[in-house]
């Protein structure tokens, strides 16, 4: 029995009309520990209109709340509120 979302036709994602309208977000995990806080993952956020990547060091065991706080403190506070955040549905 499958617990995932049913497969179907792909949905076309509209191109953003202005910067900060939409971002893609994903994690790079299982990196060697680095820095004084021993970060072992990286949250990568790419603004879809102008494409500058934002790399945020994090930990593989960070929760959804940690990720939300990191995004608010390091991205939204500097660039403003985002209309769309696109991410895959994996656990990390």
N, C-alpha and C positions, 0 to 999 in steps of 0.2 A: 504494500500500500504506500503510495507516494504522499508525502506531506507538503511537497513544494507546490508552487503555483503552476497551473497547467500551461503547456506550451501553446503558442498561437502565433499569429502573424506579428512581425516586428512593427513597432510603432515609430513613425518618423518623428524625430526630435527637432522642433523648430530652431532655426538659427537665431541667436539673440540679436536684438536690435541695438543694444547699448552695452557698454562694459558693466560688469557686476550684476547683470541680469541673470546669468546662469553660470554655475561652476560644476566641474566634474571632480569627484573626490574618491581617492582609493588609498590603500595602505601598501607599503613595501615592508615586508616582515622578515623575521629571522636574520637580521643584520648582526654583525659582531658588536658587542657592547661598546659604546663610546661616550665620551664626556664624563663629567663628574657625577652625573645622575645615571650612568650606565644605560643610556637609551639603546634599544635594540630594534626599533621600528621607525618608520617615517610616514607621516600622513602627507600625501601629495594632493594639493588642490590646484586645479588649472582653470583659470577664467576662460570661458569659451569664446569670447569675442576677440580679445587681444592676445590670449594664450600665454601670459607670463605664469610660470609655475611657482607655487609657494610650497616650500618643504618645511614641515614641522616635526622635529624629533619627538618621539613618544615611546611608550612601552607596549609590548605585545599584549600585556594583560590589562591595558586601559579599558575602562567601561564606556558605554555610550555616553554617560554623563561626563566623563573625562574628555571625550572627544568633542562633545558639545561645548564645554567650557573652553577648551583649547581653541576651537574655531571662533567662538565669541571673542575671546581675549586677544587673539593674534590676527584675526582676519576681519571680522565684522566691525570691531572697534576702530579699525584703521580705514576700511574701505566702504563701510555702510552695509545695510541689510541686503541680503541676497533674495532674489525672487524664486530661483530654482536651484536645488542641489541635486545633482545626479550621481548616484553611487550604485555599484552592483550590490547584490543581496547576500553576499557571503558574510560569515561571522567575523572576519577580519580582512 
